Every structure is written in C-alpha cells, then in structure tokens.
C-alpha cells in the first residue's frame, strides 16, 4: 500500500477538518480534557453510549512542546534531550510521566513506555519507526497513554511478520504485545496529524483498556484485526481507513456488561475487513459521519464456515442516528443480538444476507434506506416503521418479523438468520414512512400480526410460493396507502381492513414495468409493477364504501415512477379490468389470495434465485425509477391459465362488472391453454 501517498491526502483532509472545526464558535466542547491541559491524563474511560454521541465536530487537540523531552531518531541511533527516557540498542524506554516529542526515522527498534501509574504523552512529530521483532510502540505501563499526532506531520509505525517476545516486558504465552501499536492501559490517539500503521504480524492498534481516537487521519493495514479497544472504542472527528483480515473496528470485553461498546461520530471511516466492519461485544452508537464498509469481500462473496462478516454488529443494542453509509457485506449489513434503532441517516446497502437484522426490535423512524441487494431486507422479532424512506430488493422476504433470536451471530451467505420460535409476539407495525420493495419471497411477512395505520407501502412479490402479504394471526389495516402485488399463489389479504381495501386478480401474469391504475371521483393512484404480478391488494384513505373504483392495467404514464410509486404525471391508454363498487371493508375481484395464516418458515435455509430469477428482473431501474412512456406490459402477459368466462375469476362482486371486451382474456394478450 502506498502509505506516503495516502498519508499526504489524509493529512490534507485532516487539516481541512481542523480548519472547519475552528471556524465555528458554536462547536461543542468535548466532555474530557485535552492532552495539553493534563499531559495526556484521562482518569477514566468515557461513559457507555446511551443512544446518542457527540453532536458536532470537536476542536482538534493542540499540544505545546515547551519543556518536553526531545527524542530524535536517526537510522539505528537515538539521541535524547531531557529526562524520563533512555535509549539502548535502538530501544527507547520511557520511565517517567510527561510529554515526549519523537521525530526522525528508526530502522529497526521501538519505543516502550514503562512509567508506572503516571500519564505519558508520546508526541509523534514526523516519526517513522520500524521494528522487525515486536511492537514499534508498546505501552506497557502508564496511567493513561496519549499518542499525539502533531499538526501537519506524517508518522508511520511498521512491524515484522513475527515477534520474538524476548524482552522481560513481553509474553509469548499471552501473546503480548500482539499489535503494531499496543497498550495495556487506556490509550488516546489525537491531534491534527496523520498516522499510518502497517501491521504485518497480527493486529493494528490495540488497547487492553479503553481506546479513543480523535482529530487526525489514521490508516491501518493489518494482517488480523484493525483497531481494538477491549473495554470501549470511541472514534470522534477523525478520518480512519482500515484494511484487515479480521474485524476492522472492535470492542471485546465480555465480562462486564457496561463495557465492550463502540461509539463513532463526526468521522470518515473506510473499512475493508475480512470479518466484521464494526463489532461491539455489547452496544454501539454511530452517527454524523461518512461510513463505507466492505466486509467479507462484499455481497457477492460467501463467507467461510463460522466466520462473521457483517457490516456493523453488536451483542446487545445498535443505534444509528445520522450519517451517510455505504455497506457492501457478505453477511448482514446491520446486525444486533438485541435491538436495532434507526432514526436518521442515508444508507446504500448490498448484502448477501439481511440488510438489517435484530433479534429483538427493529425500529425505523427516519432516514433513507436504499437496499439494492439482500437475501432478506429488514428482519426482527418485531419490525416498526414510523418514518423514513425505505426501498429494498430481496431474494427472499423483504420485511420479516420472525420472533425469538438467532442465537449465533454467524448467519451465512443467503441463509438468513435461524430464529428460535417466538410465538405470536412477532409483529410488523407501520405508522408512517414510505416503503417500496421488490421481493423474491414474501413482501411483508410476520409470524404474528401486521398492523398498518399510516405511511405508504408499495411491494411486489415474485416468488411462486409466496405473496406480497403473509401473516400468521391478523393484518389490521386502519390507514395509509397500500399496494401489494403478488405473482405467486400464496397472496393474502388484510384480515381486518378498517378502511376500504380492494383485492383484484388480473387473470394473467402481468410483466414487470406494467402500470396499474385505481381511479375514483376523488383519487387517481397509479403504480408500476417492479416484478411480475397476477394479483394485487390496494387501499388508501380516499377509498369510500359504496363508491366506484375503476381498475386498469397497461398503458403509459407521463410522470415519474420511481420504484413502483408513480407521481407527477398522467395515465393513459390502459385496459380497464373492472369497475367496482367498494364495500366498507374488503372488496374482492377475480382470483386472489386468502387471509394469511402461514407466516415464515422458521429456520429455513433455502435461497431463492437471485434478482434475475423468479420474475424478479425489475421493470426499469428499481434504484432510481424512471419516467413513463412506451407500453411496458401492454402485451406482456405471460399466460395465467384459463380463467372461467365472465372475467378473471369467473365472478364479480356485488355492484361490480367487467366492461364488455375489456377482460384480460379479450384484450389481445395470449392466455394459457
């Protein structure tokens, strides 16, 4: 890797961040003292995240080197001006608290901090340290150790492919140290400089206690894990790039439930990991930054056995409140063994498994989620959507409430997460937001109930044995706009529609790209099928019992039809399927689905064909939508069997008759024999 080139670019970015931080008088002051104020003292690890973290960029720490001990590196020799440090054979040992400014190049040596309980700041001031036999920078004992990156400087640490563990402060049995920058104490990395860590032996940066990274630009290239704070891992107002074979950012304390957490805010993270991108033993909070994570080689790669290759993974709860996320993951992109809460942010997700998975409650109240490829889109014991804009392409279920827990954290490429049965407590609740989904399995699938009181849901299910709606106990519909189109024979209808709902069978399979219109005196809704469909359920607050709704298909639309929901134009040229007088509850026409009752198959591991199979080729660009025009699907029926005379289902509801000559079998489309 071209460290010099990267470090120059990152240093420029860090300096720009520093300038921007200093321009605003309203910047939030961190709740800890800077190294300049206390000589690097941090008396305790930062508090566990409580659902939010730093609201704005912090002002980069500055450090006055007046009175500091000066350590100058020159090839194989070291000179020291001041007290508290000594050098022998290329090894610098710091034995007293204070500030130590390090510059120059050390060809094969190291810096060891062994200062008892006193606080030590190592100021890297244009330093390059190579150690072929151990950690180039090893904090063995100190109160709190601070590595300060002096503003405008470039610094590098490089280790060899094997460690000798030959000195009295190292242990081969415990494999200590095992990182290029290793600390047995609380470690803080700060300052508006840049640091490159090339870890050829094992891990990049490790603190056996808490780790905090602020301000600067840090790059880590590690054989195993990237950046590890055992008790906690805090990253704020920093630029961090990690390429590693294991986890990129992690906290691993599993003996204290108040530790083992990760907090990331106001930062730019680019993580390329063989295993998890961000992994917290307990909880994690991520917000207000730009986060690009590629885990396990990306969404097209199958992870090895017993390998977790998730984007962001927590042992308990995960909160994502803001930021820009690009997640390309072999395993789940977002995963919590507890609850997942998404209150804001912009997400572009491609995954070989679930886009977002919670063993507990999955809640989305804001943000934009663009799930471009997944096995299952959103999955939790319960799934609640009260806001935000969600689009999803899934080869299996798009939105799934399965209950129980998966008990592992290892998923598997396209295998879903095997839930322990959780009874009928599983629930999907939609009170707001916009959800548009293309599913190879079920669209909305609950092992318990579904309740919808608001929002907009546009879903197309293309699986032959699946449906756009699937639930075990009940589906209460009491508000919002619903369009649920199914290609298979397992389509279900709302069991308790408290606002009028319409279930129609098309009598044939309409192709992706076909427009479907529902028109009444006070409304005109047009949808564009994103996959094949033979039936659909539609409901909106504008529908009224006793009023007439005209259902048409085919034709053209002059406005936008992004991801199935059409707006800003007019519909023309379609074929009228039926003119129906609506009931106050459910009105059915043609061969449609039933009332649910199956739910998901717990623990199933069968993976449907990808987006090119099962009729899942989207009608147009599902990611961006497109304007109408042309006549997709007008003559695109693929044959839906031989419906009885009188229309698609052989009968019409009371008050509804298909207009003469307008039944699908008479409009020039070829029916099956």
Buried (B, 14 or more C-beta within 10 A) or exposed (E): EEBEEBBBBBBEBBBEBBEEBEEEEEBEEBEBBBBBEBBBBBEEBBEBBEEBBBEBBBBBBBBEBEEBBBBBBEEEBBEBEBEBBEBEEBBBBBBBBBBBBBBBBBBBBBBBBBBEEBBBBBBBBBBBBBBBBBBBBBBBBBBBBBBBBBBBBBBBBBBBEEBEBEBEBBEEEEEBBBBBBBBBBBBBBBBBBBBBBBBBBBBBBBBBBBBBBBBBBBBBBBBBBBBBBBBBBBBBBBBBBBBBBBBBBBBBBEEEBEBBBBBBBBBBBBBBBBBBBBBBBBBBBBBBBBBBBBBBBBBEBBBEEEBBBBBBBBBBBBBBBBBBBBBBBBBBBBBBBBBBBBBBBBBBBBBBBBBBBBBBBBBBBBBBBBBBBBBBBBBBBBBBBBBBBBBBBBBBBBBBBBBBBBEEBBBBBBBBBBBEEBEBEBBBBBBBBBBBBBBBBBBBBBBBBBBBBBBBBBBBBBBBEBBBBBBBBBBBBBBBBBBBBBBBBBBBBBBBBBBBBBBBBBBBBBBBBBBBBBBBEEBBBBBBBBBBBBBBBBBBEBBBEEBBBBBBBBBBBBBBBBBBBBEEBEBEEBBBBBBBBBBEBBBBBBBBBEBBEBBBEBBEEEBBEBBEEBBBBBBBEBBEBBBBEEBBBBEBBBEBEEBEEEBBBEEBBEEBEBEEEBBBBEBEBEBEE
